[in-house]
Amino acid sequence: MSTIHIGGYRRLCGQIPIQGSKNGVLPMMAASVLSRDTTVLTNVPAIQDVFCMMGILKFMGCRCTLAGGELTISPADMNRTDLPEEQVRRMRSSIVLLGAMLGRFGEASTSYPGGCSIGKRPIDFHLNALRALGAEVQAEDCRILARATALKGAELTFPYPSVGATENALLAAVLAEGTTVIRGAAREPEIRELCLFLQAMGGKVEGGGTDTIVVEGQRSLHGCRFFVDGDRIVAGTYLIAAMAGRGEVELSGVNPGQLSAVLRTLEETGAQIISTENGVALKMKGRPKAISVETGPYPGFPTDLQSPLMALMCLASGDSLIRETVFEGRYETAAELCRLGARIRLTEGGALVRGVPFLTGGAAAARDLRGGAALVAAGLAAEGETTISDCFHIERGYEDICRDLRKAGADIRWLERDAKENEN
Ligand code: UD1
């Protein structure tokens, strides 16, 4: 049980600091096992996915502590190469541990990974990349077993710029013998950051953030201290929430350069945006203009902000078409938005959204992480009270969405959590 209650519409106005990036820190945590030394990551968000990855690393014998945004990982005493089934099923990005474990121990076994139910999410690119680097990979029923006596550099070409598969290939290649060239690599900022992190560990990696990454395998890596960037998706969510409520917010701790496609789209719908050195300021007057958007790999419009944008378009003047091209199942939130008065029709070409002047409060359920955040944005702009159930999805990626949005004046709280705090 995890429920958010929104008291009704309030114009958002204020400053919100942005937490560290979920998709940035998770592969770095996996990469930390590539050396025996201790690694310290700073600006780490206290979110369920980070706790889950810590649980996996602890199960395998790492010492991990998180305090005040500083995560210390000591992998010297790792004594297992099998990943714990229960946690792996809860989090898809656990799969990148496969590449790292192969690099360090030449062996890893895991069950199929979980994560949000947003489409098919196969892992064939991951497994094929590891095979090309010399690993023997058996994938049977629900288990994957990977072994390599010696990983060898290779030329890899991905048919689609998969973020996770690029990360897995990188983690396996940094300790492989010889040179690896990854073509068709994902260009997300999180990949660039992972490459910088690997360089800080002593890895030789060039081209992170472009579609061709070249890795010169090293004999060993060492520990390091590394600052995790602000979360561009959390930032995008809060900008959209402010727009839905015709508000004015200033976000700090996020790189506006990583939000280019998002900021462009939000400007097209009517927001006034100023990029600052360490963040972004947004002001919204009146109803958003309806626009049609298609998601795509970076630098395209991120699939992770598709549901929040759909929530915004529910309030637009006119019709918009939102087309998801990355995860085909990612329209589940449409039905939940309709419970709050939205008018959305799913067609073969995408979600057709007919803007309405106002949404009405009601009860809805988070279907996945970003879909849950989209419902929060909708609820904040709706007339009347809204309750959103199954918000454990939101807690996977947002440190405390209620705390953050209250900073801008929102009437929003966690039902169970706040009730417990009042008891104590
Ligand atoms: C990562 C992000 C997620 C984001 C997504 C796309 C993390 C922890 N998660 O997920 O928030 O929404 O990138 O930006 O960083 N595919 C295959 N075979 C594979 C791998 C992927 O067909 O082996 C397909 C997927 O089904 C999907 C597309 O490629 O259609 C993109 O997936 P991918 O980039 O791998 O997403 P994730 O790494 O899972």
Boltz pocket constraint, residues with backbone or C-beta under 6 A from the ligand:
constraints:
  - pocket:
      binder: B
      contacts: [[A, 22], [A, 23], [A, 26], [A, 92], [A, 93], [A, 119], [A, 120], [A, 121], [A, 122], [A, 123], [A, 124], [A, 125], [A, 126], [A, 127], [A, 160], [A, 161], [A, 162], [A, 163], [A, 164], [A, 165], [A, 186], [A, 190], [A, 297], [A, 303], [A, 304], [A, 325], [A, 326], [A, 327], [A, 328]]
      max_distance: 6.0
